[in-house]
Amino acid sequence: MAGKFMKVSCKDCGAEVVIFSRATSRIACSVCGSTLTSPSGGKAQLVGCRPLEAIE
């Protein structure tokens, strides 16, 4: 199954960021620099963000 893009919101500053659901590296917020996701071998683990919507 292929990954999808997701729009997420940073828990610290509220900025909205588009990420890939199967990211293989750490993703940081472009506004405040906090960690949004960490790699987990498959799907990216959402750490400092909450999902808003899946983008087709």
Stockholm file with secondary structure:
# STOCKHOLM 1.0

chainA/1-56         MAGKFMKVSCKDCGAEVVIFSRATSRIACSVCGSTLTSPSGGKAQLVGCRPLEAIE
#=GR chainA/1-56 SS CCCCEEEEEETTTCCEEEEETTCSSCEECTTTCCEEEECCSSSCEESSEEEEEEEC
#=GC SS_cons        CCCCEEEEEETTTCCEEEEETTCSSCEECTTTCCEEEECCSSSCEESSEEEEEEEC
//
